[in-house]
Amino acid sequence: MPHASSMADSHLLKKDHLKGFLRKLAKEYRLVAPVRNRHSDVLFTVIDDLDAVEIELNEPPQNSLKQFFLPQQERLYTYTTSPEGYDFRPAQPSIPPTVYFGVHPCDLSAVLYMDVVFSRQQRDPFYLRRRQGSVLIGINCNSPAPNCFCNATGSGPFLEMGSDLQLTDLGDRFLVEAGRTSGHALIERWQGFFSPSTDNDRDAHYQTFLEARGRFSRQVHVEQAIRRLEADAVPDEVFAELSLRCQDCGGCAYLCPTCTCFTISDQPLDAFSGQRMRSWDACTFAGFTAMAGGHNPVQAKTDAIRQRFIHKLRDDVRLTGRPSCVGCGRCVGICFGGTDIVRFVERACQGSL
């Protein structure tokens, strides 16, 4: 819910001025925004020419920002071999400072979750190098999509923290809130694009928030499922049935903005050199927990899906105080086996199949 204190430091950006503001940003930053392509898919895309693309701010993109901060495959090290052993050298990719524009609250929340994963205990230099050069400009959700349930995970439809700038669509203008020092700096530097907000603008912002909160088409009882998992009150039959339905495709994990599991492999390039690669992995894959000797402590037919939902709705709550599911609904749209997290929550809250 918007706070009066944050509203006191808000500005207006007319929609007619948006492209001009983005042009200024694009001169100093790589620009990434949700773009509708020729197949009518909306995807976060690197924009080279603002006049050649259609930025889509209403329909959520099918992908998330995860691929930019944690690429699906990236080289961590190169190595050479010699009679004395291996010599590893960290990769030094060129990563330009990047503005991520039009980021919905669920995806902003996901980036904040990844910040915890990759910086709390073991600081991941490859992730942090990408993250430290990033500017996040969010857009609040006036009309949540049919599969969205960010209201049940505390991730939306409006966000009060986490972005450098946060926009709210008020018709012919955006109300802009600066969330961080870098956001204030952007407004100050290009203040010609902005004007002070009025009480009427702030009232319209609050009314828009109330209307958005009432537009969710599904009720997902995430908190109840969390309590049942914590009390070990979810019947084993729920996990067994969903595991049998899971097709082991990994689509949910690959589209999920907070699934950060990966595997590391060494790939020889020739007889004397190679590279160490990091690639996305998924806890639902049959070989995810397989040991070197071939034993797998996880029984695929009964536990393939258990670890996924327990991780998101119990273990991460214990670790961070909130689930790692951000309610974006991407897994609902991609899963043809019917084992998405909404179906699990429904089964868990029923207590039986």
N, C-alpha and C positions, 0 to 999 in steps of 0.2 A: 504494500500500500504506500503511495507517495507520501513523503513527509514534508511538512511545511518548511523545514530548514533547508531541504534540498531544493524545493521549489523557489526559494528566495534567490537562488543563484542559477536562474534559468534564462535562456535567450530564445529568440525566434530566428528561424532560417526559412525564408520564403522558398517554396518549391521551385520557382523560376530561377533561384540563385544556386540551387543544389549542384547543377553540372559545373558551374563556374568554380564553386568551392572544391569539387572533386578534381577539376583540372589543376588547380593550384597544388593540391596534395600529390597528384600524379607526377608532378615535376620533381618532387623530392623523395617520393616513396613508390615502391611497387604497390599497385592497387589491386585488391582482391574483393570481389563483390558477387552476390548472387545474380547470375545472368541466365536469361531464357535463350536456349540455343535453337537451332533450326528444327530440332525434333520436338520442341516445346517442353524440353526438360529444363528445370531450374537447378543450376549447379554453381557452387562457389568457383569462380574462374579468375585467373590473372587477366586483367584488362590492359591491353596495349593501346587501344583506340576507343575513347569514350563514345565517339560518334558512330561506331560500328556495332555497338551492342545495346541490348535492352536490359537494363537493371530491373530486377523484380524484387519489390520490397514487401509484398503482401503474401505470396505463396512461399512457404518454407522450402529451402533448397533440399534436394535429395541427398546430397553429401553434407559433410560437416567440415569444420576447420581442422579436424584431427590429421588429415593427410598433409597439411602444411606444417604442422608442428612435429608430427611423428609420421614421416613418409611411409607408405606401404612397404617400401624396400629402400634401405639406405646403407651406404658404405661407412662403416665406423673406422676401420683401420686398413692399411695396406701392410703387407709383410714380405720379407725376403728370407730365404733360407741359406744357410751356410754350414760348414762342418761344426761351427761353434754353436749353432742353434737358430732361433728365429729372432728377427728384428722387426718389431711392430711400430708403425708410425700412424698417429691419429689422422683421420681425414680432415681436411680444412676446406669444406665447401664454401663458396661465395654466397652469402645469404643477405640480400638487400633488405634495408628497413622496409617494413610492409604495413600498410593500412588495410585492415579488414573492415569493410564497410557493409552495413546492412545485416548485422549479426543478430539473430533473434535471441531472446533471453535464455532459451534452453541451451543454445550453443555457447553463449557466454558462460553459463554455469558449468558447462562441460570443460571449457578451457581452465576455469578456476580449479576444477577437480584435477585436471592433468597437472596443474602447477603443484598441487599437493603430492601427487604420485611421484613426480620427477624431481622434487626438490626437498621433500621433508627429511628423509633419512639418507638416501644415496642421491647426491646431486648429479643429474645426467647432463653433461656438458653439451651434448648434441641437441637435446630438447631446449635447454636454456639459451643456447646461442640463437635459436630461432625465436624464442619467446621474448627475449630482451630487446629485440629490434622491432617489436610489433606494437601497433596502435589499434585498439578495438573501438569501433564506432557501432553501437548497437541500435536496433530498431524495436520498439515495443510492439507486441502483437495486439492489434485492435480486434482481429477476428481469428481466433484459434482455428487451426485446421481440424477436420473431422477426427483424425487419429490422435490429436494432441491431448495430453493430460498433465501439462506442466503445473497446473494448479494443485495437483495431488502430490507433487514432489517438491514444492516450494521453489520452483524454478521460473515461474512466470504467472500470468502473461506479461506483467511488467517487472522490470528489474531495477533494484535500487543501488546496486553496487557491482563492481567488476569491470565496467567499461570506462574508457577514457572520455567518450562522449556518448550520450544516450538520447535517441530521437523518439519523439512520439508524433504520429501523423494526426494533425488537426484540420485536415481538409486541404486548404491552399497553402499551408505552412507546417513546419515542424517546430515543436517545442524541444529545445536542446538543453540537456543538463550536463554539466561538466562533472565527471566523477573522480578525476585524478588531476594531478598537477599538469601532466602532459595535455589533458583535454583543455584545461584553462589556457595553456600556452597556445593551442591551436586557435581558440576563439580570439585571444588577444592579438595574435599575429595577423589573422585575416578578419579583423573585426568589421571590415566593410561589408561582409556578407551577413552580419548578424545585427539584430536589434533587441532592445530589452523586452522581456515579456511583461504582460500586464496581469492584473487580477483576473480579468476575463479569460485570458489564455490559461492561467493556472486552474481556473474553475473548469474550463473545457477539458484540460488534461485529466482532472480528477473524474469528470463525468465519463470520459472515454475509458478510463481504467475500470470504473464500475460496470460499464456496458460490456467490456471485454471479459470481465470475470463471470458474467452471466451467460456467455455464449458457448461454453463448452458443451459438446454434444454427448459426452460420455462421462460417467462417474466411475472413477477407479480408486478403490479403497486401499491406497498404498500403506497408509499408517496402520491399518488393521492387519495387513499382511505382514508388516514388520513385527508387530506385536506377537503374531502367531509364530513366526519364525524364531523370535527370541525365546518364546516359551516352549519351543520344540513341539508345537501343536499342529504342524502340517503333516497329514498322514503320508506315509511312504508311498501309498498308492498314487498320490498326486504326481510325485516325481517320476514314478515308474511309467505311468500312462503318458506323460509328456515326453519322457525320454524315448518311448517307442514311436512317438509321432515325429520326433526330431529327425530330419533328413541329413544332418551332419554337413550342411552346405556352408556354414559359417557366415551366411548373409547377415544375420542379426549382429554378429560381432564386428563385421567389417563396416556396416553402416552406423553402428552405435558410436556416438561421439565420445563415450567414456570407456570403451573397451580398449585397454592399453596393453594387452598381453602380446608378447613377441617372442620369437625364437632367433637364435644367432647361429650362423653357419660359416665355416671357412671354405672359400671357393678358390682352388688353385687357378692361376692364370697361365702358368707355364711350370717348368720343372723347378724353378727357383723363386717364384713369387706368387702372391695371391692376395685375396681381400677378405676381410671379415665383414659379413653382411648382417644387418638386422631386418627381419621381415615380420609383418603382422602374423599373429597366430590366434587361435580361438580355443577356449576351454571346452567347447563342445566337440572338438575334433577327437577322433578316436585315439590318435597317438599323442595327444597333448601331454598326458601324464606318464607316458611310457618311459621306463627306465632303460639304461644302456643294455642290460641283460635280457630285455624283452618283457619283463614283468610290468603289468600295469595295475596299480592299486585301485583304480577307478573302474567299476564295472559299467561298460558302455550301455548295456540294456536297461540299467536301473538308475545310474548316477550321472549319465552324460549331461543332463540339464541341471541337476541339483546344484553343482558347484557354481554355475552361472548365477542362479537366482539367490543363493545364500550369500554369495559374494556381494552382489549389488544391494540386497535388501536387509542383510544382517551384518556382515563383516565390515562393510564400508560405513554403516551407521555407527558401529562401535568405534571405528577409527576416526571418522570426521564429524559425526553427529548428524549426518543426513545420508540418504541413499545416493548411490552413484548413478542411478537412473534419473534422467532429467525430464522425462515425460515428453520427449520429442515425437514419439509414435513411429519412428522409422522402422523399428523391428515389426510393428503391426502390419505395415504395408508390404514388407519384403518376405515375411515368413509364410510359405505355402503349406507348411505342416501344422500350423495352428499352435505353435509353442512359444509365441511371443510373451512378453512380460505381463501384458494385460490379461491374457488368458490364465497365466499362472496366478496372478493376484486374485482373479475371480475364483479359481479352484481352491486356492489357499484359504480364502475367506468363507467358502462354503463348508470347508472342513472335510468334505468327502466328494467323490465323483458321483 
